[in-house]
Amino acid sequence: MGHGSAMTTSAAGFSSQQAIIDERAQFLTRTYNVLFLAILAFTGAEVFLFQTGLALAINTVLTQNWLLTLGGFVLLGWLGSGLATRASSNATAFLGLGIYVVLEAIIFVPLLMIANAYAPGAIESAAVTTLVGFAALTFIAWKSKKDFTFLGTGLRWAGVVALLLIVASVLFGFQLGIFFSVAMVGLAGASILYSTSNIMRNYPSHMYVAAALSLFSSVALMFYYVLSIFISNRD
């Protein structure tokens, strides 16, 4: 009787553990599916903006009011991220992700226009480089099983410093240069490691949209500055 009870308890424990494993696997699948959809949505938004001619109008507005645009983008980006992170439903979380993707598409317009005009092929090269870099960093995070969440504090401080430098460059009219772009690619890489590790260890299973947003923001940052480097090398 006792032996049978022990076997039942063991089976129940195994079943519970398997359920947790299955739940996390489903969470990770959903996270990377949503990330893929966000990248497709970003690409589709850029195609729409350029084919309809809206990109030209956006470029004019952004380049004339860059500091105001930067501030508005940061604030709305925080809003989108907050909606996705603190959402009580997946519908609200997707709304936050959608806002963020659209804002990214808009803020990329001037850089993409420069690339189209002065660096043919740079966009494709930067996209491939970014995807390869993302895949490599994801592999490192998964394979090593190391906890990279310790990077969080450093990333926040580095982000503040980078934002201050960008604002200062706009206010005082100096160029940040290619070394800044290289540093920002490194920051984006560290952010990918941090986000991947955080997703593996800390995100609740129902927050797959917020998890995808954290990865998308890092991928977008890397793409922006990788493209900047490719453009600089074509000058």
NORWO-V256113 format. One record per residue. RES is the residue in one letter. OMEGA is omega in degrees with one decimal (NA if undefined). NEAR is the number of other C-alpha atoms within 8 Angstrom. Layout:
[[RES & OMEGA & NEAR] [RES & OMEGA & NEAR]]
//
This chain:
[[M & 179.0 & 4] [G & 180.0 & 5] [H & 179.6 & 6] [G & 178.6 & 7] [S & 178.6 & 8] [A & 178.9 & 8] [M & 179.5 & 8] [T & 178.7 & 8] [T & 179.3 & 8] [S & 179.5 & 8] [A & 179.7 & 8] [A & 178.7 & 8] [G & 177.9 & 8] [F & 179.7 & 8] [S & 179.1 & 8] [S & 178.9 & 8] [Q & 178.9 & 8] [Q & 178.7 & 8] [A & 178.3 & 8] [I & 178.4 & 8] [I & 179.6 & 8] [D & -179.7 & 8] [E & 178.8 & 9] [R & 177.5 & 9] [A & 177.7 & 8] [Q & 177.8 & 8] [F & -178.4 & 11] [L & 177.4 & 10] [T & 179.5 & 8] [R & -179.3 & 9] [T & -176.6 & 12] [Y & 172.8 & 9] [N & 179.0 & 8] [V & 176.3 & 11] [L & 178.5 & 12] [F & 177.9 & 8] [L & 178.6 & 8] [A & 177.9 & 12] [I & 176.5 & 9] [L & 179.7 & 8] [A & 177.1 & 9] [F & 178.7 & 12] [T & 178.8 & 9] [G & 179.1 & 8] [A & 179.1 & 10] [E & 178.0 & 11] [V & 179.0 & 8] [F & -177.8 & 8] [L & -177.7 & 10] [F & -178.6 & 10] [Q & -180.0 & 7] [T & -178.3 & 7] [G & 179.5 & 8] [L & -178.8 & 9] [A & -179.6 & 11] [L & 178.5 & 8] [A & 179.1 & 8] [I & 180.0 & 10] [N & 179.4 & 11] [T & -179.0 & 8] [V & -176.1 & 8] [L & -176.7 & 11] [T & 178.4 & 8] [Q & -177.0 & 6] [N & -168.9 & 8] [W & -177.8 & 9] [L & 177.4 & 9] [L & 179.1 & 7] [T & 179.8 & 9] [L & 178.8 & 8] [G & 178.6 & 8] [G & 179.5 & 8] [F & 179.6 & 10] [V & -179.0 & 8] [L & -179.8 & 8] [L & 175.3 & 11] [G & 176.2 & 11] [W & 178.4 & 8] [L & 179.4 & 9] [G & 178.7 & 14] [S & 179.1 & 13] [G & 178.1 & 10] [L & -178.7 & 13] [A & -175.1 & 16] [T & -174.8 & 9] [R & -176.7 & 7] [A & 177.8 & 10] [S & 178.7 & 6] [S & 178.7 & 6] [N & 179.1 & 8] [A & 178.6 & 6] [T & 178.6 & 11] [A & 177.9 & 16] [F & 176.1 & 10] [L & 177.7 & 11] [G & 177.7 & 14] [L & 179.3 & 16] [G & 177.6 & 10] [I & -177.6 & 11] [Y & -180.0 & 12] [V & 179.6 & 11] [V & 178.3 & 10] [L & 177.4 & 11] [E & 179.7 & 10] [A & -179.5 & 12] [I & -175.3 & 10] [I & 178.9 & 9] [F & -171.3 & 9] [V & -178.4 & 12] [P & -179.3 & 10] [L & 179.0 & 9] [L & 177.9 & 9] [M & 176.8 & 9] [I & 179.7 & 10] [A & 179.2 & 13] [N & -174.5 & 10] [A & -169.4 & 7] [Y & -177.3 & 9] [A & -179.9 & 12] [P & 179.4 & 8] [G & -177.3 & 7] [A & -178.2 & 11] [I & -180.0 & 11] [E & 180.0 & 7] [S & -180.0 & 9] [A & 179.8 & 12] [A & 179.7 & 10] [V & 179.5 & 8] [T & -179.8 & 9] [T & -179.3 & 12] [L & 177.4 & 8] [V & 178.0 & 8] [G & 178.6 & 9] [F & 179.9 & 11] [A & -179.3 & 8] [A & -179.2 & 8] [L & 176.5 & 11] [T & 178.2 & 11] [F & 179.7 & 8] [I & -179.0 & 8] [A & -178.6 & 13] [W & -174.6 & 9] [K & -176.7 & 6] [S & -176.6 & 6] [K & 179.4 & 6] [K & 178.8 & 7] [D & -179.1 & 6] [F & -178.5 & 10] [T & 175.9 & 9] [F & -180.0 & 7] [L & -172.4 & 10] [G & -178.5 & 8] [T & 178.6 & 7] [G & 179.1 & 7] [L & 179.5 & 11] [R & 178.8 & 8] [W & 179.2 & 8] [A & 177.7 & 9] [G & 178.2 & 8] [V & 179.4 & 8] [V & 179.4 & 8] [A & 179.6 & 9] [L & 178.5 & 8] [L & 178.2 & 8] [L & 179.0 & 9] [I & 178.8 & 9] [V & 179.6 & 9] [A & 179.9 & 9] [S & 178.1 & 11] [V & -176.8 & 10] [L & -172.3 & 7] [F & 170.6 & 6] [G & 175.7 & 7] [F & -178.8 & 6] [Q & 179.5 & 5] [L & 172.8 & 10] [G & -173.8 & 6] [I & -179.1 & 9] [F & 175.0 & 7] [F & 178.8 & 8] [S & 178.1 & 13] [V & 178.6 & 11] [A & -179.6 & 8] [M & 173.7 & 12] [V & 176.1 & 12] [G & 177.4 & 8] [L & 178.5 & 10] [A & 177.8 & 12] [G & 177.4 & 13] [A & 178.6 & 10] [S & 177.0 & 11] [I & 177.3 & 14] [L & 179.8 & 12] [Y & -177.7 & 13] [S & 179.8 & 12] [T & 178.9 & 11] [S & 179.4 & 14] [N & 178.2 & 11] [I & -179.5 & 9] [M & -168.7 & 8] [R & -164.0 & 6] [N & -175.8 & 6] [Y & 172.0 & 10] [P & -173.5 & 6] [S & -178.7 & 8] [H & -175.7 & 5] [M & -177.1 & 9] [Y & 178.6 & 14] [V & 176.8 & 13] [A & 177.8 & 12] [A & 178.3 & 12] [A & 178.8 & 12] [L & 179.7 & 12] [S & 177.2 & 9] [L & -178.4 & 12] [F & -179.5 & 11] [S & 178.6 & 8] [S & 178.6 & 12] [V & 179.5 & 12] [A & 178.7 & 9] [L & 179.5 & 11] [M & -179.4 & 13] [F & -177.7 & 11] [Y & -174.6 & 10] [Y & 170.4 & 12] [V & 177.5 & 14] [L & 177.7 & 13] [S & 178.8 & 11] [I & 178.8 & 11] [F & 178.7 & 12] [I & -180.0 & 13] [S & -178.9 & 8] [N & 179.3 & 6] [R & -178.5 & 7] [D & NA & 6]]
//
